């Protein structure tokens, strides 16, 4: 196998036997990018230009705040806030009210060029989200490419637990963009072969979790159902609850 910067993390994720390797890779990327922003990156001119322009979402402001590097966070937030103030001042001075008034609002009509919409648009970006999306897209591409070219990875893929549904859609989308003909048909069939049984497995474990609350099942074994609620949510929505959604511990 020709190893690349994207190949090795993909293989390592598959070796863990997790419910969704792309979720595991996404969390690892997020952890790395948060640390990077609070490390040397925030002193790099190109990085500062981008963070000043785009900023961060609520989640990533919270994660950076929790890392306790208050000086790095303060420096980035200060210069970003200066640019935001300049933008908001221009928006407010333009004074473009939404058209249609209350009746249009009740009907669901929205003026995309109105002042509130412009303010929301100005604050809608996140540098770390952009980086994560790019990284996960590359990993999804790597998965689609490796399946048809490497027997070691093919065996790991065929024995895997599939993907969460958002990453299932991403992998299939990436396959449709980069594969064709028999290679695409083979990969789609392989994805279905691992995805559907594992969705049904978790559904069955979730059902048994609910049945365990019936007194008649009190003495029966839990099997793999103790964390079925968390795994079901993560399979449907991507890792967001429980241990599978946790970032590595930090002693900041």
Buried (B, 14 or more C-beta within 10 A) or exposed (E): EEEEEBBEBBBEBBEEEBBBBBBBBBBBBBBBBBBBBBEEBBEEEEBBEBBBEBBBBEEBBEBBEEBEBEEBBEBBBEBBEEBBEEBBEEBEEEEBEBEBEEEEEEEEEBBEEBBEBBBEEBBEBBBBBEBBBEBBBBBBBBBBBBBBEBEEBBEBBEEBBBBBBBBBEBBBEBBEEBBEEEBBEBBBEBBEEBBEEBBEBBEBBBEBBEEBEEEEEEEEEEEBBEBBBBBBBBBEBBBEBEEBBEEEEEEE
